[in-house]
């Protein structure tokens, strides 16, 4: 495309175009890219030129077109921000810089680099929406020319497009761009499925051409007869939309009934409802398929009336009724807003963009997600925020809250305000007290019950579906986590630095905060303590020549014994109890077991059945239950054992048992514990010493090296009772080199 051709494209919708700006940007970009080639062998300048052409189809202003021409100059040529500012002004320089990747940032983690690039892009978008428009056009052209890339790179770019850029276009209302990005990514990720569906759609369209034309004519004639000027056009679902519905609904292609739909474009909002009345009084309505997005627009500013009828030729027909302006917004989203075209570039885009719900949502999301999270968390939460399906609920005062499908009451509380979510203790839905985990439906009125002494449980994070709620819950519990793990992380770093012959100081970490993608020193220490960041990564950030050559073993057995499933040395004999009662009609004679030569009675088990302890063991003080196992006998479990969930639907196998301990008898019982320590010489000795001091006995011990910094020990103990076990665990937790100690499966 020549210079004059580009200018003519813009003049078509903006007669007073600034030709000088476009000419200067065209020449500058062409000279800077010079002889650079794309992977396909085409001149590199063809790429920014095609990006500019895509934006002219959206009727964008000349400043945005100029940014499209220049968008790769700082990143891929000798151009600088100062040079761009001097030649084209600071506004265009700011936009070009917002599109430049963080190539020079030196992060330890490649994932952190990718996440930080996304954070930078979204923050730039929240300051000026034209960054988004150029970026999406850039991605769209790259996807159109993806075939020349290697297979691995194609797949990675396609997945990133499906995860981030297509949903982002959808949330900003740019449906045409969203659908094309999805289709191109789908073609790359699942080529066989894409091809099969495209062939089926082509065959179906040819078979139904006459029927579609007939329905268009019938609808147009009907509206004209009622004095409504309407343009009716058919549409066909895209391949990705068809595939997704087949996957989620478990349907075959032949079972889909909504592959074709019709758009009715009218002049005014009043005509939308008049057309709806004509349709509903002429044909039967399919129940449950009516949605009014004019009265309640989607968050991306989409407005339309949706309905499904059994219409002309007795066919099931999906209809979307909207005005021309609504149709333009539905296709181009924020790019269709009057603020982005037919105005001079002297009007700040930030002010113009505040009129759109979609752009306001983006700014709120970026503001929330950029407060204190690591780049990886930012990436996770951003993905959660980008999906489109929604439910609409109301506060008792009538405020509308839009949430994703499957959102629960806790999500609603955080959508109202972070403080409301943090203090949430209960909920009333439509006037009834309901569980906080209740999924919300369209039209629900939700009242949050609060308490100022409430702290959100960390378990909520796995229940909520919105990124805002997850971020807030994680932030609310972060201080407690930091307190628990930062000290442990500091001890790990002391050990690592000691091996290097260096003294560790917290102040040493200040220069590497940005390199490690952490906000402060405690963040680094807590990340090391939790295992999110290894001590080797910290050491390498401070001393690039550092190399920890210690071997890493997946599992190392410290004891000559195998892990005990059936407690060694435990045998049973049966003795009649004349005073036994019955339970569910089953006789309950006293069962006596011999453990290490001593007698232990366990009541509630029928005579002659062998008895064993479960792998995690059980000790007096535990509530216990017996489970009948064919060809094995009775397995004794502590009542809190997660293993019992496997028998929830088999009540006939549960046996009521209880301890019957003679206090004069001196005997120990099996229990299994997990201890996580700093992986250094002496840790195992300290653990064994504490166990010995507490008069407990180690029957078996295995160590799993989970990382260079940690050692995870699984220890089979013998203890007197539950009080003895808890005391031993408490003593282990006080060891300086121990991060955590807990009972296994308890």
N, C-alpha and C positions, 0 to 999 in steps of 0.2 A: 504494500500500500504506500503510495507516494504522499508527500506532505500535503499537497492540495486535496488529495482524496480524503485524508483524515479531517482536514478543515471543513470540507464540504459536508461530511457526515455530521459534524457538530452544528454547522450552519443550518442544517435541515430542521433542527428543533430549537436553535438559539441563534437567531440572525445576527445579533450584536456580539458574536464571539470575538475574543481577544486573540486575533490571528498571530500577533507577534509572540505571545507566550508559547503557543503551540509550535510555531516554527523554531523558536530557540530551543525548546525542550527536545524536539525531534532531532535537530542537528547535533546538539550536545550529547544525547544518548547514543546516537549512531557513531559519533567519533570516539566516545569513551569505550564502547564495546568493540569497535574496530574490527579486527579480524577474528574475534572470538567465535567459536563454533559450538553449537549444541551437540548432544550425543548423536542426534540424527544426521549431523553434518550440515544442517541449515545454519545460516548466519545467526549469531545469538540475538542480534537486534530484532529479528523476526518475532521473538517472544514478547518483549515489552510492547511491540507494535500491535500484536494480536490482543494483548491484555487491554490496550487502549481501545481497540475496536469493539471488544465485548462491552466496555463501559459506555461507548457511544450508543449501543443498543438500548441501554438503560436511560439515555438522555441526560447524562451527568454533565456538570459544568466543566469548563476548560481547565480549571485548577486541578480537578481530579484526573482529567485526561493527561495533563502534564506529569502528575505524580506517577501515573501508570507507565509513562515513557521512561521515567527516571528511577523506578522503584528498585532496580538491581545495581545502580551505578555505585553507590557507596559500598555495597557488599562485594561486588565482583570486579570493580575497576579501580583506578587510582583516584577516583573522585572522593572528595571529603565533604563533611557537613558544612564547613565554612564556605567552601566554594559554591555549594548549592545555594546557601543563604545569600551569598553575594550576587549570584546570577539570577536567581528566581524568587528571592524573598524568604524570610524566616518561616512563614507559614508552610510553604511547600517543602522547605528543608526539614521542618519538624515531621511532616507526614512521611517523607522518604526515610528518615531515621527510624520512625516507628515501624517501618516494614523491613528493617535490617536485622538479621539474626545476630545473636550474641556470640559471634565466632571467636572473639578474643577472650571470652571469660574462661577461666581455668578451673573447672569443677572436677572433683574426683570422680563423680558418678556421671555416666553418659545419660542416664535417665534424668538426672538433675538438670543437665544442659537442655534436654528437650522440654522439660517442664518449665524451666526458667524462660526459654524462648516463647512459650505459650503465654506465660504470665506477662511478659513484656509486650507481646502483641495485643493481648486483651486490655491491658492498661492503656496502650496507645489508642485502641479502638474506643475505649470509654471516654477519652478526651476529644476524639474527632472521628465520627463514624465513617469518614471517607477512607480511613485506613482499612476498615473492614471491607468496603466495597472493592478496593484495589486488590486486597489479599484474596478475596473469593474469586475475582476474575483471574488472578494469577494462578490459583489452584485449579480453576476450571480449565485453563489452557494447558497446564501441565498434565492434567488427567486426560485431556483429549489427545495428547502426544505421548502417552505413557508406554506405548508398545515398543519403543526403541530402547527402553531401560532393561537391565538384567532382571531375571525373574524375582530374585530376593528383594531388590529395590522396588519393583512394581508392587509386590505384595505389601511391603511395609508402607509405601505411600498410599496405597488403596485403603489399608486398614486405618491409617491416620485420618484419611478423608472421611471414611464412614463413621469413625468415632468422634471426630471433632468438627471438621469443616462443614459437612452436610448438615448435622444437627444445628450448628451455629447459624447457617443460612436459613434453616427452617424456623428457628426461634426468632430470627430477625425478620421473618415474613417473606423471605425471598424464595418462594416456592419453586419457581422454574429452575433457579440455580441449584437449590437443594435436590430436586428430583434428578437433574442431569448428573450431579456429583454422585448421588446414590447409584444411578444406573451404571456409570462408568466404573465406580468402585466394585459394584456387584459383579460386573463383567470380568474384572481381574481376580477377585477373591474366589468366586465360584463360577468359572467359565462354562462348565457343562450345564449347570442349572440355568444360568442366564440364557444360553443358547436355546435350550429346550423351551423355556417360557416365551422367548421372543418368537420362535417358530409358531408356537401355539397361538400367540396373540395375533400374528400376521394372518394365519389361517382363519381365525375367528372373525377378524375384521372384514376379510373378503367375503365371508359367508353372510355377514350381517349388514353390509353396506346399504342394501335397499331398505331394510327394516329401520336402520338409523335415520335414513333420509325421510322415510314416511313419518316417523315420530317427530322429527324436527318440523316438518310441514304441518302436522296436526296441531302441535303446540303453538306454532306461530299463528296459524289461522284462528285458533281459539282465543288467543290474546287480542288479536286485531279485532275480532268480533265484539270484544268487551271494551274496546277503546284504549288498549294498552299497547304502546309501541315497545316491542321486545325483540331482541336478537337471541335466537336459540342455536346453540352449537353443541355437538356431541363431543365427548372426550373418552379416552381409553386409559385404564390404569397402566402405570409403568411396571416394568418387569420386577423391580425390587419390591414394590408395593404388593404385587401379586404373590411373590415368593414369601414375603413376611407374613401375609395373611394365611397362606397355605401352611406355614410352619406353626404359627401361634394357634390356629384353629384346628389343625390336624385334618385339613380338607385336601381333596384332589383338585386339579385345575377344573375338571368338569363340574365340580360341586359349587364353584364360585358363581354367585348371582349378581355381582355388582361390578363386573369388569368394565361395563359401559355406564356412563352417566351423562347428564345434560346440564349445561349452564344456561340460565336465563338472565340476560343482561338488560336492565331497564334504566330509565332516566333518573328516578328519584327513590327515596326510601319509601314514600307512600305507595309508589308503583310496585315495590317489592311485596308489600302486604296485600295489595289488590291482586297481584298475580297469584300469590299463595291462596287467597280466597277462591279465585277462579279454579285453580287446580283441585283444591280439596272439595269443592262442591260439584266437580265434574267426575272425578275418579275416586276410588276407594283408597284410603291411606293405609300403609303398612304400620301397625302399632309399634311404638317405641323407636321409630326412626326419624322423629322430628327434633331439630335443634335450631335454636334461634341465636346465632352469633352476632346478629345486629343489635339486639337488646343487651346481650352480654358478650362483648368482643373477646377473642382470645388474647393472651398476653403479647402475641406478636402483631397485634392490631388487625388480625383477620376478622372480617365481618361478612356474613352471608347467612341466608336461611337454607337449611338442609331439610329435605323431606323425601320420602320414598312412597310411590304410589303403584297401584296396579293399573297402568295407563293404557295408551293406545295399543291396539292389537293384542290386548290382554297380557302385555309384557310388564314385568317389574322394572320400574324406572326410577333411578336416583336423580334428584334435581337439586341444583344449587341456584338460588335466586339472589342477585346482587346488583348494585349500580355499577356504572362504568368505572367510577372512582374506586369502589371496593374491589373490582376485578383487577385494576392496575396494582393496587396495594397487595392483593393476594398473590400476584405473580412476581412483583419486584420488591415488596416489603418496604424497608426504610429507603431504598433507592427511588421509590415512587413518590415519596413525600415531596410536597411542593417546595420545601426548603432546599432540596438538593439540585434543583434545576431551574432554569429561567431566572436566576438571580446572579448578581455579580459575586465574585469571590471575596468581596470586602465584608460580607456578612458572616460573622463567626459561626461556623457549623455547630459548635457546642450549644449555642443558644437555640438554633433552629431545631436541633435534634431532640431537645427536651420535650417537644410536643408529642412524641411517639411513645406509646407504652413499651414497645419492644426495646427501644434504646434506653429508656429509664430503667427497665429490668436489667439490662446489661450493665449499666453503671452501678446499680445497687449490688449486683452479683460480684462484680470485680472489686468493689470497695470492701465487701464482706470477706471475700476469699483471699484478699491480700493482707489480711490482718493476722500476722503471726504464724501462719502455716509454712511448713517446708514446701519446696517446689513440688515434691511428689504428692503431698496432700492436696496442694492446689490443683494439680492435674486430675486427681481422683474426684474432687468435689466439682470441678468444672464439668467433667463428663456427666456427673449425676444431674447437674443443672440444665443440660442441653436437650434432654429428651422432651418430646412435645405433648404427649397425651396428658389430658388434665381433667380434674374435677373442680367444680366451683362450689364453695361453701360460704356460710355467712356467720359473722359474729352476732351476738344478741342485739347489737345496735344497728345491724344491717350492713356492715362493711363486708365487701366481697373479697374473699381470699381464694386465689387460684393455686392449686396444688397438683402434683403429678398423680396419675393413676396409681392406686395402691397406697397412697399416703395415709398415715394414721393420725390420731388426735395429737400426738406429740409433735408431728410435723406442722400441724395447724398452729399449735402454741408458739413454736419458734417462728412461723411465718408472720404471726401477729407482732411479736417483739421477742428479742433474745431473752430479756428479763422474764417475760411471761413463760417461756419455755423452761428456763432454769428453775423457776419456782412452781412449776406445774406438779400437782399431786393427784389430780382427778379430772374428769370431764363429764359434762352433760351434753348428750347429742339429742336434739329435738326434745329437750326437757327431761330426758331419762339419763340417770347415771349409768355410764358404760365404761368398760375397760379402756385404758389409755392406748392399747394396741388395736382398737377397733378401726378397720378401714373405713374411710369416709366415702360418701356417695354424693352425687350432684344434688344440690339444694339443701344439704344438711345444715341445720343451725347448731353451732358448736360453742359451748360455754366452758372455758377453762377454769378449773378450781385451783387455787394457789395457796402456798404457804411460804413465808419468808425464811423459814429454817430449812427448806428443801434444798438439797444438792442433787443435780441430775445423776442417776447411776450410770456408770460407764457402759453397762449392758444395753442402754438405750441406743447406743451408736449402731448396733447391729440390727435394730428394729426399724429405725426411721429410713425414709427413702430420699429425702431432700438433702442436697449438699449443705445448705445453710444449717439445718438441724444437726447433721453430723459434725460440722465444723464447730458449732457452739458447744455441743456436748463434749467433744474432744478438748476444747479450750477450757471448759469448766473443770474437767478432771486433770488437766495438764499439770497444774501446780502440785497436786498430790503425787502424781507420777514423778515429776521432777525431783521432789523432795526424797522420794523413795530410791530413785535410781541414780541421781547425780553423785551421791557419795560413793556408791558402788562403782560408777564409771571413773571417778577420780582415783580410786584404789587400783583399778585395772590399768589406768594410764601410768600410775606410779610404778607398777610392776614392769610395764613395757619399757618405760624410760630407764628404769633401773637396769634392765637387760642391755640397754644401749650404753650404759655408763654415764647417764645424764640424770640430773635432778629435775623433777617435774614441778612446774608452777602454773597455777591457773592463768596468770597473766601471759604465759607463753602462747595461749590460744587466741589472744586478741587479734594478731595479724592475719589469722587464717579463718576468721568467721565467714567471710564471703566465699572463700575457696571451698569451705565445707558446707556451704548453703545453710548456715544456722544464724539465728538472730543474736544470740549472746552465748557466753561461756557455759552457763547452766544447760542450755540446749545441747551443746556438744557433749557435756558430761552425761546428761540423761540419755542421749542417743547411744553413747558407748555402753552405759549401764544396761540399756534395754536390748542391745545387740543390733540396733539399726545402723550403727556406724562402728566399724572395727577400730581397735587401737592402732592397728597397722596403717589404716587410712589417715588417722590423725598424725601419727609419727611421720608418715610420708609427706603430709601437707607442710609440716614444720621442717623436715629434713628430707629433701627430695631423693637423696642417695640412700635412704634407709631401706633395708631389705630384710624382712623377717623370714629366715630360711627354715624355721621349725616345721617339721612334717605335720600334716593334718591327718588324723585317723578318724574314720567314721565311728568305730566302736572299739573299745579296749576293755577286756575283761580283767579285773583285778583279783578275782577269786577263782579258785580252782573248781568251784561248784557251779552247776547250771542254775538258771533261774528256777525257783521252786513253784510248781503249779499245785501239786498235791503235797502238803507239808510233810517233809521227810520225818519218819519216825512216828507218825500219827496213825494209830490203829484204834478200832472200836470193838466193844463187845456189848451185848444186849443183856439187860437184867430186868425181870418183871417188877413192876411197881404195883402192888395190890391196891393202892389208894388212887390210882390214876383216874382222871376224868375223861370225858369224851369231847372232841372238837369236830363239829360238823359230822357227827356220827362215827368218827374214826377213833379207835382206841389210841391213847397217848401214853404208852408205858415209858418209864424212865430209861433213857439211853445213856450209857456211861462210856466215855472214851478214855483210852490210855494214851497220855501224851508224855513222852520221855519217862515212862514207867510209873506215872501217877494217874489217878482216876479223875476224869472230868465229866460230870453228868450234864447232858443237854436234854431238856424235856420237850416233848411234843412230837416225837418221831416214832413211827411204828416199829415193832420188834423185827430184828433180822435184816434191817436195811443198812448198808455201809454209808458212812458219813465222811465228808471231806470239807475243808475250808476252801473258799474261793481264792483265786490268785492274789487278790489284794489283802487277804487275811481278815480276821475279825478278832476283837479283844473284848473282855468283859467291860461293860459300860456301853458298848455298841448295842443299839437295837438291831436284832438279827432276824433273818427269815431263811427258811429252807426252800430250796427248789429241787423238785424231783427230776433227775436226769436218767433216762433209760440206759440200762447196762452200766450205770455208774453209781447210782444211789442218791443220796441227798447232799447237795452243795450248800454250805452255810455262807450267806452274804450279809455284810452290814447293810442296814435298810437304806442308807444313802448311796449305795453303789450304783453308778450309771449303768452297769451291766444288767440290772434288773429290768430296765426299760424293754429289753428284748422279750420279756415274759409278760408284758402288760396285757396282752390279749390271750393269755393262757392261765386263767385263774385256778384251774384245776391242779396245776403243778406247784402251787404255793402251799407251804407247810408252816404252821404257827409253831415257832420254837422260842425258847428263852434260856438264859444262863441259870445254872444252879450250882454256884461256887461255894465250896467249903473254904472259909477264910484260913483254916489251919493248913491247907494244902499250899505248898510253894511250887508254883509252875508259871511258865511264861507262855504267851500266845503270839501267833504270827501277825505281822503288820508290814506293809510296804510303804516306804517314803521316797520322795524325790528331793534332792538337794542340789542347788546350782551354786557353784563356787567360782572364784577367780581361778583360771587355769595356770597355776604356778606351783612350784615345789613346796610341800608342806601343807597344802590345802587338805588333802586326804587324811594326813596324820592328825590335823586339828579336829576334823569331823569324827574320826574314830576315837580320839581321846575324849571328846564330849560324850559320845555314846557310852563309852566305858565308865566314865565318871557318874553317869546317870543310871548305872546298873542295868543297862540294856545289852542285848547280845546281837551281834551281826552274824546272820546265817549265810547271807549271800550278798555280794556287792558287784555291780557292774558300772562302768563309767563310759558315757557317750560324750565325746568331744564335739560340742555343737559349733564351736568356732575356735580360733586361736586364743580368744580371750576367756572363754567359758569352759567349764567342765560340768556336765550334768550326771549326777550319781543316782542310781536306783538301788536302794538298800532294802533287803529283807531283814527286818528286825524281829526279835522276840522280846516282848515286854509283859509286865504284870497285868496291866489293865489300861483303860482309856486315859485315866489321869496320868499314869506313868508315861504313856505315849505322848500326850500333849506337852508334858513337862520337858521331855527329851527334844521335841521339835522346837519348843520355845528357846531352849538352851542353844540349839544349833543356829537359830536365827540371830543370836547375839554375837556369833563369830564374825570378826571384821571382814574376812574374806568370803563370807557367805552372802549371796544375793537373796535367795529364798529357800525355804524348807517347808514342805507340805506333805500331807498324806496322799498317796496315790489313789485315785478313784474314790475320793471322799468329799 
